[in-house]
């Protein structure tokens, strides 16, 4: 409220207050209020539900102000206009992170002002009736919407038991099925609408009620519970006079324990509403949100998911479209009540008669949302930085299959519903396990839960791309999977394992799929693909420069019934994981280059010296519980041990394995390595790009919200230049990686090429 006079009008007819009686009642109950001077009152012009008044007294050169909020006069609908509930909730929330005004007194005696009321402090600040935020800079708009969604996330994290509001949760009646919040809301507002009918035709509302009932979801995601506001709009927030900071949330009469999307979808409504001149309702439809600095719907959802402190598998935006349609239905039902009161003459707003046409408009939008939900997997592209570039820009440039599009959309939705909300959960579990003795290397429970969901949704083993060498593929090309890698790379320490797409298992499974015997595949590949076990890859050694694999000193000595392995490995990825059951070891079966199976079969080798040099190495399967396998210690990277995955130092001392453990054949280690490393390098590159996109998104958010030297960081030229340069470099790296197939067309399907490794090194250097 930038100025009290600009937000208030003379008290409307039918809402008059007996100020003398009111003052006499409030003296001693409201701090600062006195008998000495008359009490004055004006009515706030904004708001259509409970009449709200500005009380004031001029005291020795200053004006003391309070706000009175009461039930409207006349016959009211059951359970509507609950100022008593508002007072209770405001009192409970005052000591939390949710910004609310101080409440002073609740009066349930209707003889004082005609209906029950409460008095709270007056909070000076800005209220934005127009969601386009006219008069605010682009940076300011961005920060204001970020602040609004942060408050919603803070509200939904309130412990209702700790603040004494657990009684607001609906308890199931004995012998009756438990209803979700959405089902209760649908029934309640259907009754309210029916009670408010005015005889006008409501075809859109009737159709919406039917469709909502027919499509009501019933899975566990619908039963998420937290404290919700119930009318969480930008115009119910008071912002600091000059800063993008919420000082108070108003209008709590609809607050209850319900589904968090109730509030999120209310904040999303303007994206679907038109801009109507001289109307009480102003939307953002047709507004270029990105140009004006307003968060797009996608950015708003992402900001909420990033800020929401959701418990495991709470899925904050599951069934978004249904909840959005339900919100428009509820808004239409409320508008119908206001419209009916205007006809009866007891509405609290002079513009209440305009709400008749608003009812059908909201119902029509609700029907449209439900119809579009049947055709699209997501309401919007929920990935990347809107307006800054993202993998979406690759779609016109490269040809992708229908199957890929299905997987990509499913993956994006899964990331929104499960991965982003559970980042904090996973981090908390990891921290707690690290503190406890003996649990440092225990895998996270949340990952195991999410794996089950991913497997059910068909988002499993996505890395097994089309290949002439095996039949385990998921129907994707290597290039298509690389795009999915970027999406998973946005949360690299959580997402890849959830989809069974994390290294070194991916490479090891590819090796077994392409080169393993049927026996090897049954013993090791099947449990790896099921996610029952994990694996390690042992190549690097401490005594030699192992980037040149011809230097490897580990020996694999043939015997009559198998092989004996001796060697010293370190940086063995995955070996510290307690689920690690098998390790692929690279060593020399022909250390002096006397010959190999491959060499004997190919006598036409042009360069015998090179053939000998690269035919000495073999790859062999070693069970981690084999006698002689000694895991010495976990190694650290920049001081971090990567628990529970880890990189181990391992000594192999006279480890005996059967002949059936050899992969492909003696001396064919290099052949396997090239088939394994080629696509893997592209996948690593794309995951790094996903990390960079996430980092850039965070940087863009931060520079618009933080202030230095009196203005947002984003207004300093240096940081803007850095952001622009990062945008260019990320896109360069992505296109270079994706264009690799132009250099080697067969890489679309296969398994050669080291060039992406160069891109990865350059990329990592530039961004670290």
GILIN-V684041 format. One record per helix or strand. SS is the DSSP state (@ for helix, = for strand). FROM is the first residue (numbers start at 1). LEN is the number of residues. If there is no record, write none. Layout:
# GILIN-V684041
SS FROM LEN
SS FROM LEN
This chain:
# GILIN-V684041
@ 4 4
= 8 2
@ 19 8
= 40 5
= 52 8
= 62 9
@ 83 11
= 103 5
= 117 5
= 126 1
@ 138 19
@ 166 3
@ 181 15
@ 203 12
@ 220 4
= 226 3
@ 234 3
= 237 3
= 246 4
= 256 3
@ 261 11
= 275 1
= 282 1
@ 289 4
@ 297 11
@ 320 25
@ 352 22
= 385 1
= 389 1
@ 391 4
@ 402 34
@ 445 12
@ 478 12
@ 495 4
@ 505 11
@ 518 13
= 534 5
@ 549 3
= 555 4
= 562 12
= 580 9
@ 597 5
@ 608 6
= 617 7
= 629 7
= 637 1
= 640 1
= 647 12
@ 659 3
= 662 1
@ 669 37
= 707 2
= 711 2
@ 713 3
@ 717 22
@ 740 4
@ 745 4
@ 755 13
